[in-house]
Amino acid sequence: MTFLVTGATGLVGNNVVRRLLERGQAVRVLVRRESDFRPLQGLEVERVWGDVRDADSVRQACRGVSAVVHAAAVVRFGWTGLEQDRAVNVRGTEHVAAAALEASARLVHVSSVDALGVGHRDAPADEDSLREGKVPCTYIVTKREAEAAVRRSVDRGLDAVIVNPGFMLGPWDWKPSSGRMLLEVARRFTPLAPTGGVTSCDVRDVVDGLLAACEKAPAGRQYILGGENLTYQQLWCLFAEVSGGSKPWFRAGPLMRVLGGYGGDLWGRITGREPDLNSAAVRATSQFHYYRSARAEAELGYRPRPFRQSVADAWAWFVEHGYVDDKKK
């Protein structure tokens, strides 16, 4: 059985590739020539040069495969760059879905809990919750549109499932992606934490869940792959404990959120480049993105490990691979 993995140099995709190789599966990856190839160094994979934005290269990559794990995506919380992100997150997904259908391959589309409805501190959301309340920023809009594209292809006969991971940490975060938050807490003192919270999980458990979905889930089924629901203050305190960083003192109040968010928007207009701290990101991190993984636990055997272990393993990987200053080791 041959798997095609898109986004193979990213956190999810690279862990998928490594887990498949551990299981003795043949793996093909679709990679751009300008990609960082450290994530694939020493791995016995077949490389196809291309880009999800190019339908022909996607079609070529899908020929002869039995399953596709589509993990390529742009992850960025902000108001700008909608059409650029659509080109990858939406049209790229349309290309992958069409090619998988043509190849009669099963597709696992890696989405995000951010495409779902917002959860609440006392009432975590699930797959069937109303898709209301989320900040309509570029990432959330394009991830929802990508899911809709997959569902349209399922209606045309595509054998596909959708998985929605939460906030993930773990090894092989080369970029880094989610691990940037851990590294930032370790490197500098930030007294104010965001007011909201997230469902936090281990990328390795997410990979096991999505591969279980590939093996046994019916077409069109959707699964949340989450973990512990933690406030950002709890999350950052855990990061500080593991890394030796400084814990935040308080949660940011309304004034600080306004100053940070709209100050970032203003800076983006002045410089022409939207910073990570902007009003969309501030609004999103002020919500409680809490979710339940009951469906995945019941149908896929999904079992998220304690998140403290995930943080410790991610930190150890960053230390081992030179992402951490000597004084922090």
Secondary structure, DSSP 8 states (H G I E B T S, - for coil): -EEEEESTTSHHHHHHHHHHHHTT-EEEEEE-TTS--GGGTT---EEEE--TT-HHHHHHHHTT-SEEEE-------SSS-HHHHHHHHTHHHHHHHHHHHHHT-EEEEE--GGGS---BTTB-B-TTS---S----HHHHHHHHHHHHHHHHHHTT--EEEEEE-EEE-S---S-STHHHHHHHHHS---EE-S-EEEEEEHHHHHHHHHHHHHH--TT-EEEE--EEEEHHHHHHHHHHHHT-----EE--HHHHHHHHHHHHHHHHHHSS--SSSHHHHHHTTSEE-B--HHHHHHH------HHHHHHHHHHHHHHTT-S-GGG-
